[in-house]
Amino acid sequence: MIDQNNIREQFPILNQKVNGYNLIYFDNGATSQKPISVIERISDYYKHSNSNIHRGVHSLSRHATDLFEKSRHTIASYFNINNPQQFIFTGGTTDSINMVAQGLAKNYFKPGDEIILSTYEHHSNILPWQLWAQENGGKLKIIPLNNDQTLDYNSLPNLITKKTKLIAVTHVSNTLGLISDIEKIKTEATKHNIPVLVDGAQSAPHMAIDLKKLDVDFFVCSAHKMYGPTGIGLLYLSEKWLNHLALSKTGGGIIKSVSFEKTEYVEGALKFEPGTPHIAGAVAFGEAINFINRISIEKIFEIENELVQYAQEKLNELPEIMMYGKNTHKAGVISFNVKNQHPFDVGTLLDKYGIAVRTGHHCTQPLMQHLNIQGTVRISFAVYNTKNEIDFFIEKLKKVITMLS
Ligand SMILES: Cc1ncc(COP(=O)(O)O)c(C=O)c1O
C-alpha cells in the first residue's frame, strides 16, 4: 500500500500557504515539484563532490565523473536500454529536439523534403522543423484530429510521400493529456523506412517507457517534469543515429585529438556533450529516477489515472464546463473552459484560493486554432495530488463560476 501522506511529506514546497490557503499544485505539466531527496542531492553534490568531470586525474574529479556516469546508467536502465551511451544529457526536451533538427539538417534532409508532425504538437516540436523547412523549401505535413480529438492515424498513408524524411510526434498531448499510439505511427513509418522522433516531455513523467519496446529513432524528455531539476533532460538515439546524427555543437571534452586542420571525435554519448555539462543536474536527474522507482512508475500511472478519472467525472457534473479531449486513454492532464469566460480569469480567481492551474494556449497554438479557442484551463497531476484537493478545487471552481456569471 502506498502511503499518500508519506509521499506528500517528501515535498517541502507543498507544506505552505498561498493567499492564506494550503497550496494545491495542479500545474505539474509545466514542471513538477521536487522531493527532498532530489533537493538534497543537488546541495550534497555541491557540498561534497563538486569538480569538473571526465578530464581530471584527481580523486574529486573521478568521484564527480562516477556520479555523473552512474546517473546515466540509472536513467538508461529505467528506460530499459542496454547501452547507456545512447543517452545524451541535454538542456531538456527543447534542446534535444533542436539538436536532432540541426543534426539532420547537416547530412540527412534535402531541400524540399517533408516532415510529418501532429496537430497536438508543442511549439518546441514545431519551430525547429518549421525553421528548417522555411530555409530549405521543405514542407510540414500535419496529422489531423478525429472528432473525439484523438489523432487520425488513417490519414498517415496519404500524408507520406517519397519526400517524407521524418515523423515527429508527441507521446502525450500537453494540452489534452491524450496518449498517441506510437505503434500505429511506427507501422506506417517502417513501411517507408522513415525515422520517428517521439517527444516524451509529457509521457515520461506519467507512464512506463520501455525504449527497447518503443523502438523509435529518437526519444526526448525533460527532468524537471519528472521530479528532477530544470535545465537537464535527455536525447535518446537509436544505435543507427548514435553513429549518423551530425554534430550541431562542438567544443571541449568530446575529442580524441585536435589540430588546426582536423579533429577526431570520441564515440558514444560524450561526442554530443561538449563543454562542462550540468553535472549536478544530471546527478539529481538520476536521483529523481530513484524517487520514481521507489514508488514505481506503474503505481504512479495508476494513482494519477484515478485522479484524472475522478476530476473528469466531477467536472462533467458542472453544466458550465466545456471539456476537451475527454477520452479515457489519458495521462495526467485535463483541459477545460468555463463557458463564455476567459481561461485567464478562471485561473486568476482559482489562485486566490491557493490553487495553481495553467491557463492559455500551453504552447500549442495550432491545436487552439483547430479547436477554435484562445486557450484552456489546464490541470495536471503528479503522484502527490489527492482526491481531497480535487474536491476543494471543484468547490472553489463553482464559486468562481458564480462570481464570473
Ligand atoms: C509536449 C511538450 N514538448 C516539449 C516541451 C518543452 O519542454 P522543455 O521546456 O522542458 O524543453 C513541453 C513543455 O511543456 C511539452 O509539454
The ligand as an ORCA input file, in Angstrom:
! r2SCAN-3c Opt
* xyz 0 1
  C       4.848     18.068    -25.111
  C       5.952     19.015    -24.756
  N       7.009     19.118    -25.563
  C       8.033     19.949    -25.284
  C       8.028     20.727    -24.154
  C       9.193     21.614    -23.862
  O       9.868     21.152    -22.715
  P      11.054     21.978    -22.075
  O      10.525     23.353    -21.826
  O      11.371     21.246    -20.804
  O      12.176     21.970    -23.049
  C       6.937     20.674    -23.287
  C       6.875     21.548    -22.105
  O       5.826     21.818    -21.559
  C       5.877     19.791    -23.595
  O       4.808     19.687    -22.792
*
